[in-house]
């Protein structure tokens, strides 16, 4: 768990701005060279300029390490920073903690606190969810190659081994015995998360319905959680137990060669069924949405993309929550036209903008009018 120690900083008194000045939503992002960027940034900004120019006018950007943070016209602060923040980007974490601490003095609402953004390593997430009774897989952390085989044995085989603090579906393996774990240890990135393998496909097969896509393939669903609201995103199927975009049947089939062979019917029905299932997932209310909301809140977060699998009775098995999610423009999606990806991404961004505006309105209406108007700007964090 991250420390709640607030780094020391210097503040500079500034003349107060007129009470009539317009309050802003400030998005705190990584400064140049201070953290990774994701395609979501540009795609979301482009959509806002098209559909929510008013929100664009109410917003400004603060880049970490860029100088003083001016609190005088701030109504809401949104931390849009890579995670786990404290572990991967300590300088940005230190600045974000000080921004949040100063904001609290003036009753300024923040979304996705830096403390919550530091709870998102795989082992930390699983530990928090286990303690709070969330339907998720057990996970433990291995800090070195020497530790990994023993940790894997403690978790039990088969188990999933992956980097503890990276969200992307890369360098993830399934160890089926201790010998596998020892081989993985030689090339694994540490710290590593060792996660119980939950055989969701096996649970579907046990129902006896051999025609279901869920029985025939592994799957992963994604939904976005923002406060108490949930919106479905996508549903991928794969022959690989580790399901992501790169391992999905969609990625395998959306190639020039496969697109050509489908003209003659090879694989066309399978792709069509999966696209129908994906579209249905996006359009339908998310089953057990309350569990996803609780999972995000348990981490101390206000919004995140949640990846999960769906058991035959509809209950989720939650794999991870990613508050710094990748959502490119719909044109870049696999089977973009067939999956109506442009419309779906635009609707998702519009939904997110609606949630931000609602939080902004609540923040202003709940503000403590007895507090003096902020007159300080944050300087560089000491050290």
C-alpha positions in Angstrom: 0.0 0.0 0.0 1.3 3.5 -0.8 2.5 5.7 1.9 0.2 8.6 2.9 3.2 10.8 3.7 2.8 14.2 2.0 6.1 15.5 0.4 7.1 18.9 1.6 6.8 21.8 -0.9 7.0 25.5 -1.3 4.1 27.8 -1.9 3.9 31.2 -3.3 1.3 33.8 -2.3 -0.5 35.3 -5.3 -3.2 38.0 -5.6 -6.6 36.4 -5.5 -8.5 36.3 -8.7 -12.0 37.9 -9.0 -14.8 35.8 -7.6 -16.5 36.2 -10.9 -13.7 34.3 -12.7 -14.8 31.0 -14.3 -13.9 27.9 -12.5 -12.0 25.3 -14.5 -11.6 21.5 -14.7 -7.8 20.9 -14.5 -6.4 17.7 -16.0 -3.1 16.8 -14.5 -1.0 14.9 -17.0 2.7 13.8 -17.3 5.1 16.5 -18.2 7.6 16.0 -21.0 9.7 12.9 -20.4 8.0 12.2 -17.1 5.7 9.3 -18.1 4.2 7.4 -21.0 1.3 8.7 -23.0 -1.6 6.8 -24.5 -3.6 7.2 -27.6 -6.7 8.0 -25.5 -5.4 11.5 -24.9 -5.5 12.7 -28.5 -8.7 10.8 -29.4 -10.6 12.1 -26.4 -9.5 15.7 -26.9 -10.4 15.5 -30.6 -13.9 14.2 -29.7 -14.4 16.9 -27.1 -13.6 19.6 -29.6 -16.3 18.2 -31.9 -19.0 17.4 -29.4 -18.3 19.3 -26.2 -16.7 22.7 -27.0 -18.2 24.0 -23.7 -16.3 21.4 -21.7 -13.1 22.2 -23.6 -13.5 25.9 -22.7 -14.0 24.9 -19.1 -10.8 22.9 -19.0 -7.1 23.4 -18.8 -4.0 21.1 -18.6 -1.3 21.1 -15.9 1.8 19.1 -16.8 3.8 17.7 -13.9 7.2 19.4 -13.6 6.1 22.4 -15.6 6.0 24.9 -12.8 3.5 26.3 -10.3 0.0 24.9 -10.1 -2.4 27.7 -9.9 -5.4 26.9 -7.7 -7.3 30.2 -8.1 -9.8 29.2 -10.8 -10.0 25.5 -10.1 -13.4 23.7 -9.6 -12.3 20.1 -10.2 -8.9 18.3 -10.6 -8.7 15.1 -12.7 -5.5 13.1 -12.3 -4.8 11.4 -15.7 -1.5 9.8 -14.9 0.2 6.5 -15.6 0.0 3.8 -12.9 0.9 2.4 -10.5 1.9 6.0 -10.0 4.2 5.9 -6.9 6.1 2.8 -8.0 6.7 3.9 -11.7 6.7 7.7 -11.6 7.7 8.8 -8.1 8.3 12.5 -9.1 4.9 12.8 -10.6 3.4 11.0 -7.5 5.1 13.5 -5.2 3.8 16.4 -7.1 0.3 14.9 -7.4 0.2 14.2 -3.6 1.0 17.8 -2.9 -1.6 19.1 -5.4 -4.2 16.9 -3.7 -3.2 18.0 -0.2 -3.4 21.7 -1.2 -6.7 21.2 -3.0 -8.2 19.7 0.1 -7.5 22.9 2.0 -9.8 24.7 -0.3 -12.4 22.0 -0.6 -11.5 21.3 -4.3 -12.7 17.9 -5.5 -10.1 15.5 -7.1 -10.8 12.5 -9.3 -8.4 9.5 -9.2 -6.3 10.4 -6.2 -2.6 9.7 -6.5 -3.0 7.3 -3.6 -5.6 5.3 -5.5 -3.4 5.4 -8.6 -0.7 3.7 -6.5 -2.9 0.7 -5.6 -3.0 -0.7 -9.1 -0.2 -3.2 -9.3 -1.6 -6.6 -9.9 -0.7 -8.0 -6.5 -2.0 -4.9 -4.7 -5.3 -4.9 -6.6 -5.9 -8.6 -5.9 -5.0 -8.1 -2.2 -7.4 -5.3 -1.8 -10.2 -7.1 -3.6 -9.6 -10.2 -1.6 -9.9 -8.3 1.7 -13.1 -6.6 0.5 -14.7 -9.7 -0.9 -14.6 -8.8 -4.6 -14.9 -11.7 -7.1 -11.3 -11.7 -8.3 -8.4 -14.1 -8.7 -5.9 -14.4 -5.9 -2.4 -13.0 -6.6 0.9 -12.7 -4.8 4.1 -10.8 -5.6 7.5 -12.2 -6.4 10.3 -9.7 -6.1 13.1 -11.8 -7.6 13.9 -14.9 -9.7 14.8 -16.7 -6.5 11.4 -16.0 -5.0 9.3 -16.8 -8.0 9.1 -20.7 -7.9 8.2 -20.7 -4.2 5.5 -18.0 -4.7 4.1 -19.9 -7.7 3.9 -23.1 -5.6 2.1 -21.2 -2.9 -0.4 -19.7 -5.3 -0.9 -23.1 -7.0 -0.6 -24.5 -10.5 -1.6 -23.6 -13.1 -0.9 -20.0 -12.5 -0.4 -16.8 -14.5 2.9 -15.0 -14.3 3.3 -11.4 -15.5 4.8 -8.1 -14.6 3.3 -6.7 -11.5 3.1 -3.1 -12.6 2.4 -3.2 -16.4 -1.2 -3.4 -17.7 -0.6 -4.4 -21.3 -0.9 -8.0 -22.4 2.8 -8.6 -23.0 5.1 -11.3 -21.6 2.4 -13.1 -19.8 2.8 -16.9 -19.4 0.9 -19.7 -17.7 3.1 -21.9 -15.5 1.7 -25.4 -15.1 4.3 -26.7 -12.7 7.4 -25.6 -10.7 9.7 -26.4 -13.7 7.7 -23.9 -15.8 8.0 -21.3 -13.0 11.8 -21.8 -12.9 12.0 -21.3 -16.7 9.9 -18.2 -16.5 12.0 -16.8 -13.6 15.1 -16.6 -15.9 13.5 -14.0 -18.2 10.7 -12.5 -16.2 10.4 -8.8 -15.3 10.4 -8.1 -11.6 8.5 -7.5 -9.5 6.2 -10.2 -10.9 2.6 -11.0 -10.1 1.6 -14.6 -9.7 -2.1 -15.0 -10.3 -4.5 -18.0 -9.8 -5.6 -19.3 -13.1 -9.4 -19.3 -13.1 -10.7 -21.7 -15.8 -13.8 -19.7 -16.9 -14.0 -21.6 -20.2 -14.1 -24.9 -18.3 -17.0 -23.6 -16.2 -18.9 -22.9 -19.4 -18.1 -26.3 -20.9 -19.4 -27.9 -17.7 -22.9 -26.5 -18.5 -23.0 -28.9 -21.5 -23.6 -26.1 -24.0 -21.0 -26.9 -26.6 -22.3 -24.4 -29.1 -21.7 -21.3 -27.0 -18.7 -19.1 -27.9 -17.9 -19.0 -24.2 -17.5 -22.8 -24.2 -15.5 -22.9 -27.4 -13.1 -20.0 -26.6 -11.6 -18.1 -23.7 -12.9 -14.6 -23.4 -12.3 -11.2 -21.8 -14.9 -8.4 -21.3 -14.2 -4.8 -20.6 -16.3 -2.1 -19.1 -15.7 1.5 -18.0 -16.6 2.6 -14.5 -17.0 6.2 -13.6 -18.3 6.8 -10.1 -21.5 4.8 -9.8 -22.0 4.5 -13.6 -20.8 1.6 -15.8 -20.6 1.4 -19.6 -19.7 -1.8 -21.5 -16.7 -1.5 -23.9 -15.8 -4.8 -25.8 -15.9 -8.5 -25.7 -12.9 -10.5 -27.1 -12.6 -14.2 -27.7 -9.3 -16.1 -28.1 -7.9 -19.6 -28.4 -5.2 -18.4 -25.9 -6.1 -18.4 -22.2 -4.5 -14.9 -21.9 -7.0 -12.8 -23.8 -6.1 -9.4 -25.1 -6.4 -7.6 -28.4 -3.2 -9.2 -29.8 -4.3 -12.7 -29.0 -7.9 -12.3 -30.0 -9.6 -14.0 -32.9 -10.4 -10.5 -34.2 -6.7 -9.7 -34.5 -6.0 -13.0 -36.1 -8.8 -12.6 -38.6 -8.5 -8.9 -39.5 -5.6 -9.4 -41.9 -5.4 -9.0 -45.7 -5.1 -12.8 -46.2 -7.9 -13.7 -43.8 -10.2 -11.0 -45.1 -9.6 -12.4 -48.6 -10.4 -16.0 -47.7 -13.6 -15.0 -45.8 -15.0 -13.8 -49.2 -15.2 -17.5 -50.0 -16.8 -18.3 -46.6 -13.8 -19.6 -44.7 -14.2 -18.4 -41.1 -17.0 -15.9 -42.1 -19.6 -17.4 -39.8 -17.3 -17.5 -36.7 -16.3 -13.9 -37.2 -19.9 -12.8 -37.7 -20.9 -14.6 -34.4 -18.2 -12.9 -32.5 -19.0 -9.5 -33.9 -22.6 -10.0 -32.9 -21.6 -11.0 -29.4 -19.3 -8.0 -29.1 -22.0 -5.6 -30.3 -24.5 -7.1 -28.0 -22.1 -6.7 -25.1 -21.6 -3.0 -25.9 -25.3 -2.3 -26.2 -26.6 -4.2 -23.2 -26.5 -3.1 -19.5 -23.5 -4.6 -17.7 -24.5 -7.6 -15.5 -23.4 -7.2 -11.9 -22.3 -3.7 -12.6 -22.4 -3.0 -8.9 -19.5 -5.4 -8.4 -17.4 -3.5 -10.9 -18.2 -0.2 -9.2 -17.3 -1.6 -5.8 -14.0 -3.0 -7.2 -12.9 0.4 -8.5 -14.0 2.2 -5.3 -12.1 -0.3 -3.2 -8.9 0.8 -4.9 -9.6 4.4 -4.0 -10.3 5.3 -7.6 -13.1 7.2 -9.2 -12.8 5.9 -12.8 -11.1 3.0 -14.5 -11.4 0.4 -17.3 -12.2 -3.0 -15.7 -11.2 -6.3 -17.4 -13.2 -9.3 -16.4 -14.5 -12.7 -17.5 -18.2 -13.8 -17.2 -19.2 -17.0 -15.5 -22.2 -19.0 -16.7 -24.4 -17.5 -14.0 -23.4 -13.9 -15.1 -21.1 -13.2 -12.2 -17.8 -11.6 -13.1 -14.2 -12.7 -12.4 -12.4 -9.4 -12.1 -8.8 -9.5 -13.5 -7.7 -5.9 -13.3 -8.7 -2.2 -13.2 -6.8 0.2 -15.4 -7.2 3.9 -14.7 -4.9 4.9 -17.5 -6.5 2.9 -20.2 -5.9 2.7 -24.0 -8.8 3.7 -26.1 -7.8 4.9 -29.6 -10.1 6.4 -32.2 -12.5 3.9 -33.8 -10.7 3.9 -37.1 -7.8 2.1 -35.5 -9.9 -0.7 -34.1 -10.0 -4.3 -35.5 -12.9 -4.8 -37.8 -13.7 -1.1 -37.4 -16.6 -0.9 -39.8 -18.1 -4.3 -38.9 -17.9 -3.6 -35.2 -19.2 0.0 -35.6 -16.1 1.1 -33.7 -16.2 4.8 -34.7 -19.7 5.2 -33.3 -18.8 3.1 -30.2 -15.7 5.1 -29.3 -17.5 8.4 -29.8 -20.4 7.3 -27.6 -17.9 6.2 -25.0 -16.1 9.5 -25.0 -19.4 11.4 -24.9 -20.4 9.2 -21.9 -17.1 10.0 -20.2 -17.6 13.7 -20.8 -21.1 13.5 -19.3 -19.6 11.9 -16.2 -16.9 14.6 -15.9 -19.5 17.4 -16.3 -21.7 15.8 -13.6 -18.7 15.5 -11.2 -17.8 19.1 -12.0 -21.4 20.3 -11.2 -21.4 18.3 -8.0 -18.0 19.7 -7.0 -19.2 23.3 -7.4 -22.5 22.8 -5.7 -20.9 21.0 -2.7 -18.1 23.5 -2.3 -17.7 25.1 1.1 -18.5 28.7 0.5 -17.0 29.6 3.9 -13.5 28.8 2.6 -11.5 31.7 1.3 -10.7 31.8 -2.3 -7.4 30.0 -3.1 -4.4 32.4 -3.2 -1.5 30.0 -3.6 0.2 28.2 -6.4 2.3 25.1 -5.9 6.0 25.4 -6.6 8.3 22.5 -7.2 8.2 19.7 -4.6 11.2 19.9 -2.3 14.0 17.5 -3.3 
